[in-house]
């Protein structure tokens, strides 16, 4: 058994946790929309064609924000194609995913779905094939109350009240060679600036996110962020980050290094944004929107990315997640919580079927993948302020990471309103149990344990399937107790753990 120590103090606060950190992503790609969230022929479809089983699982997942309509799809999308009577909507070639887009699901259907689920939309505008004029027309259609051609067009489509969408992305991955109409940093920075100005003229209450580098290891990383923000710093609220994790060495220990690399990615992006602020002698702080992140490495062949013949809603990148994938997702959530002073929005990509925590079969079942569970638990229990964790734990060396990797990875969230304190802890030792002593300083000596859950399986490659959906699921951890202010827990090797305690009412 290895021994670790975690110390937090009620006065050492990183920041209040923005609940938008638990967002997700719906793109017109593969089966995310069609036979994912929308399948009128399904026996559980409602009057709008929305799958009720997927709605129920999305609510259970606890997602707070959902980004739409892409993704790469966004850079070739005409928003006008997806509004109005369905029988008059055009069918288009989707050049991003070599598919046929029927446009039977669009802006208004998505807003109906968001309202039914109880989730905030994060819309994107096309800065690939289109630009500022399309963006200002789109936001006028969505957010202006009435009395203009576009707002009255929305009325004619059955939506008298404005959608009042507050959160917007200015394009997607615009430095990527794969992107439709990619841009240089100067080109994108200028168009992002002018688009932001026009959109704010229509609705000054919105928040805008500019594209950062598509990935941390892009040759453009750093220089791209610097140049883009040099142009649009004063007109945007967020800078986006995207990251997909993979076990490319077939080693769980090496795979865990993605968690440390994510922390480095965040801190380096913050450093660039703050350097631009310093040059501009500005007190503004650009916050981060980690609006695409997930595990994705198994379903990456050309066959996974495109099918011949321009099909409608083909099966694309339907990654099957295992136990170790769930641990990495949990570790990434810990990193984002511990950087919540700057990471204010995050979107797990995607919601259904396409690298999704939820899987469906057309006309059939829906089930939870392994990564569903750490996300759902974090979204459920992480309310309040994140306390700064001080960790004392043994570590190991890995080629994927320059620094030693601590066996303990942890975040602590304290909710003053309810008196609940939640510890999220990952034991990255694959062979030894961990005795974890958690000192909750200043949070009261009279506390009780409310919940202790662990996600553990003896097989790192264990998966959940349609026929065996509960192979990897959270279970109660009975090896947890209080000794005064100290909470002592025994964590199984290779496990994700959630420990919730509360002050006893006097």
Order of alpha helices (4+ residues) and beta strands (2+ residues): beta-beta-beta-alpha-beta-beta-beta-alpha-beta-alpha-alpha-beta-alpha-beta-alpha-beta-alpha-alpha-beta-alpha-alpha-beta-beta-beta-alpha-beta-beta-beta-beta-beta-beta-beta-beta-beta-beta-beta-beta
